[in-house]
Amino acid sequence: MAHLISMLTLVACGFFQSPSLSVQDETPSSRPAKKPTSAPLVVPVFDYQRFDKILAVGVSSGGRVDYRALEKSQRKALGQVVATFASFDAKKLKTKADRIAFYANAYNANVLKMVLDNKRPKSVLDVKGFFDKHKFKVAGRSYTLNSLEKILRDEGDPRVHFIVNCASASCPKLLAKSIRAKTLEKTLAAATEDYLSTRQHGLRIDRNGKVWVSKIFEWYAKDFAKNGNKAQVLAWIQKHAPASSKKQLAKATLMNYLKYDWSLNQ
């Protein structure tokens, strides 16, 4: 009898310690399903989509502007975009890239509107005070084109000169798509090199090795080099120029300036 009781006790203990009832070994189907974690929603600082549509209608791949097409179908939309730039809260611009993208786009949009408002002049210089008198609002503050450009220049990257367009033939091209903070570095590099690859307006090296550059490098020399030192400006140009020009620029010591063409970029 004692032996039988001992056997029954061992069986009972084995039964209640069965692995099949262990909490640690529950089957996956018996566990509550975990909720999938979603990536945080990234909200753009400013919505440039409407401006993109305007640029798509009016700007060619070569940077020329079809002001007639803009006048015909985009005049109202352009006014709305400019108004959106005017009422935007600048406190939302947290990064340098955000600020450059926002103010550069605002500059370009207001230039387009000013050209249309002045009935497509042959040259923006025919409009009195085009750069330094005419005022408009951006982010709740009043600016002229010159003072708005100063905001960009104060960011400390002279390449901003090549992403703003002053509606003139010798200006850097107006990009056919809005400038975005996310791709700003790529845009700045490409726009600068593109301008310096333009012999007529950006950079020209003649057969004798004489260097001619845009007057932008004269007007804003201090943006490109300390105290506007010519040799340092030339070194900056060499650094950012197309590969085909770098060797010739390395040997250059003199720099001359190309005539600036202020005719409308239409």
C-alpha positions in Angstrom: 0.0 0.0 0.0 2.8 2.4 1.0 4.4 1.7 -2.4 1.2 2.4 -4.3 0.7 5.7 -2.5 4.2 6.8 -3.3 3.7 6.1 -7.0 0.4 8.0 -7.1 2.2 11.0 -5.4 4.9 11.1 -8.0 2.4 11.0 -10.8 0.4 13.8 -9.3 3.4 16.0 -8.9 4.5 15.3 -12.4 1.0 16.2 -13.7 0.8 19.6 -11.9 4.4 20.5 -13.0 3.7 19.7 -16.6 5.5 22.1 -19.0 2.3 22.4 -21.0 0.8 24.6 -18.3 3.9 26.8 -17.8 3.1 30.5 -18.2 6.6 31.1 -19.6 5.9 28.7 -22.5 2.6 30.0 -23.7 2.1 29.6 -27.4 2.3 32.9 -29.5 -1.4 32.6 -30.3 -2.3 32.9 -26.6 -0.4 36.2 -26.1 -2.1 39.5 -26.7 -1.0 41.0 -30.0 1.3 44.1 -29.9 0.0 47.2 -31.5 2.3 48.2 -34.5 4.3 51.3 -33.8 3.8 54.0 -36.5 6.6 56.4 -37.6 6.1 60.0 -36.4 4.3 62.2 -38.9 6.7 64.8 -40.4 4.8 68.0 -41.2 6.6 70.4 -43.6 7.4 73.8 -42.1 5.8 75.5 -45.1 3.7 74.1 -47.9 5.3 75.0 -51.2 3.1 72.9 -53.4 1.1 75.8 -54.8 4.3 77.7 -55.6 5.6 74.6 -57.4 2.5 74.6 -59.6 3.1 78.2 -60.6 6.8 77.5 -61.4 5.8 74.5 -63.4 3.6 76.6 -65.6 6.0 79.6 -66.0 9.6 78.4 -65.8 11.5 76.6 -68.5 14.3 74.1 -67.8 16.8 76.9 -68.8 15.4 79.2 -66.2 13.6 81.5 -68.6 10.1 82.7 -67.5 6.9 82.8 -69.5 5.4 85.8 -67.9 2.5 85.8 -70.3 1.5 82.3 -69.2 1.7 83.4 -65.6 -0.4 86.4 -66.2 -3.0 84.4 -68.1 -3.5 81.4 -65.7 -1.5 81.9 -62.5 -2.0 85.6 -61.5 -4.5 84.8 -58.7 -2.6 81.8 -57.4 0.6 83.8 -57.3 -1.2 86.5 -55.3 -2.4 83.8 -52.8 1.1 82.4 -52.5 2.6 85.8 -51.8 -0.1 86.4 -49.2 0.8 83.1 -47.5 4.4 84.1 -47.3 3.3 87.4 -45.8 1.2 85.9 -43.0 3.5 83.0 -42.1 4.9 82.9 -38.5 8.7 83.1 -38.7 9.1 81.4 -35.3 8.3 78.1 -37.0 11.5 78.3 -38.9 13.7 76.4 -36.5 16.8 75.6 -38.7 19.1 77.5 -41.0 17.9 75.3 -43.9 14.3 76.2 -43.1 15.0 79.9 -43.1 17.0 79.9 -46.3 14.4 77.9 -48.2 11.6 80.0 -46.9 13.1 83.5 -47.6 14.6 82.4 -50.9 11.2 81.2 -52.1 9.5 84.3 -50.8 12.1 86.5 -52.7 11.5 84.6 -56.0 7.7 84.7 -55.6 7.6 88.4 -54.9 9.9 89.1 -57.9 7.5 87.3 -60.2 4.5 89.3 -58.8 6.4 92.6 -59.1 7.2 91.9 -62.7 3.5 91.2 -63.5 2.3 94.2 -61.4 4.6 96.4 -63.5 3.3 94.9 -66.8 6.4 93.0 -67.8 9.0 95.8 -68.2 11.9 95.3 -70.6 14.1 95.6 -67.6 13.5 95.7 -63.9 15.7 98.7 -63.8 12.9 100.5 -65.7 10.9 100.2 -62.5 11.9 102.9 -60.0 12.8 101.4 -56.7 12.4 97.8 -57.8 15.0 96.6 -55.4 15.3 99.2 -52.7 12.0 101.1 -52.5 9.1 98.8 -53.3 7.9 97.1 -50.0 6.0 94.0 -49.4 5.4 91.7 -46.3 7.1 88.4 -45.5 6.4 86.6 -42.2 4.6 89.7 -40.9 7.5 92.2 -41.6 8.0 94.7 -44.3 10.9 94.2 -46.7 12.3 95.5 -49.9 14.1 93.0 -52.2 17.4 94.2 -51.0 16.5 93.9 -47.3 15.1 90.4 -47.8 18.2 89.4 -49.6 20.2 90.7 -46.6 18.3 88.2 -44.4 19.6 85.4 -46.6 23.1 86.8 -46.8 23.2 87.0 -43.0 22.9 83.2 -42.8 26.6 83.1 -43.8 26.4 80.9 -47.0 27.2 83.0 -50.1 25.7 80.3 -52.3 22.3 81.9 -51.5 23.1 84.4 -54.3 22.6 81.6 -56.8 19.1 80.4 -55.7 17.4 83.9 -55.9 16.4 85.4 -59.2 16.2 89.1 -59.9 14.2 88.6 -63.2 17.2 89.6 -65.4 19.2 87.7 -68.0 22.5 87.8 -66.1 20.9 86.6 -62.8 21.3 83.0 -61.7 18.4 80.9 -63.2 15.0 80.8 -61.6 14.6 77.2 -60.5 11.6 75.4 -62.0 10.8 74.0 -58.5 10.6 75.5 -55.1 13.6 75.3 -52.8 13.2 72.8 -50.0 15.1 72.7 -46.7 15.5 68.9 -46.9 17.5 69.1 -50.2 19.0 72.6 -49.7 22.6 71.6 -49.7 22.2 69.7 -53.0 20.3 72.7 -54.4 22.9 75.2 -53.4 25.8 73.2 -54.8 24.1 72.5 -58.1 22.8 76.1 -58.6 26.3 77.5 -57.9 28.1 75.2 -60.2 25.4 75.7 -62.9 25.9 79.5 -62.8 29.7 79.2 -62.9 29.3 77.0 -66.0 27.5 79.8 -67.9 30.2 81.5 -70.0 28.0 84.5 -70.9 26.9 85.5 -67.4 28.8 83.5 -64.7 32.4 82.6 -65.5 34.5 82.9 -68.7 38.2 82.0 -69.1 39.7 83.2 -72.4 42.5 81.6 -74.4 45.1 83.6 -72.6 43.8 82.4 -69.2 42.1 85.7 -68.4 39.2 85.2 -66.0 35.9 87.0 -66.3 33.2 86.5 -63.6 29.8 87.9 -62.8 29.5 91.2 -61.2 27.8 89.4 -58.3 31.4 88.7 -57.1 32.2 92.4 -57.2 29.0 93.7 -55.6 29.1 91.1 -52.8 32.8 90.4 -52.6 32.7 90.5 -48.8 30.2 87.6 -48.8 32.7 85.4 -50.6 36.0 86.4 -48.8 37.1 88.3 -45.8 37.4 92.0 -46.6 36.5 91.1 -50.2 40.0 90.1 -51.0 40.1 89.4 -54.8 42.5 86.5 -54.6 40.3 84.8 -51.9 37.2 85.5 -53.9 38.9 83.8 -56.9 39.9 80.9 -54.7 36.2 80.5 -53.6 35.1 80.5 -57.3 37.7 77.8 -58.1 36.4 75.6 -55.3 32.8 75.8 -56.5 33.4 75.9 -60.3 32.8 73.0 -62.7 35.7 70.5 -62.8 36.5 71.6 -66.4 37.5 75.1 -65.1 39.4 74.3 -61.9 42.8 73.8 -63.4 42.7 77.1 -65.3 41.4 79.0 -62.3 44.3 77.6 -60.2 46.8 79.4 -62.4 44.8 82.7 -62.7 45.8 85.8 -60.7 43.6 88.5 -62.3 39.9 88.7 -62.3 37.7 90.8 -64.5 33.9 91.4 -64.5 31.4 90.5 -67.1 28.8 93.1 -68.2 25.6 92.5 -66.4 22.5 92.1 -68.6 19.5 93.6 -66.9 17.0 92.7 -69.7 14.0 90.7 -68.5 14.5 87.0 -68.3 11.5 86.1 -70.5 
